[in-house]
Amino acid sequence: MNKKHDKIVFIFNLALFFYLCAGFLVSLLFEQEKEGKVLWDTVYEAFPVFSVIAASLIGLLLLVWGAKLCELFWNRLISSIFDLREINFQEALSIVLVIAIVVASCK
C-alpha cells in the first residue's frame, strides 16, 4: 500500500484477459448448456478424488487471482480517478467475496 501506482499497463490488461478466459473455461466445464451431463461430470466419473482436488484448487486460484486483480485495478485506476485511498489484498478479497455472494444469490 506504500507504493503509488500511476497507470494500468499492458501486463495488467493481459492478466485481466487471462482471468476472463479462465472464467470462461470454468463455465464451460461446470455450467450445463443442455440437459444431461456437463464436461466435468465425465472427468469426475473417471477420477473422483482428482476432480474434487482440481476443482477446489481452480476455485481457490480464481479467488486469489481475482482479488489481486481487484486490488491492482482499485489502486491503479479507481483511487486516482475518485481520489480514494488504496486498498490492500484483504480488502480486495472481501470485495470479490461480497460480489460473488451477491451474484450467486441472484441466480
Secondary structure, DSSP 4 states (H G I P E B T S, - for coil): --SPP----HHHHHHHHHHHHHHHHHHHHHS-SSSS--HHHHHHHH-HHHHHHHHHHHHHHHHHHHHHHHHHHIIIIIHHHTT-----HHHHHHHHHHHHHHHHHH-
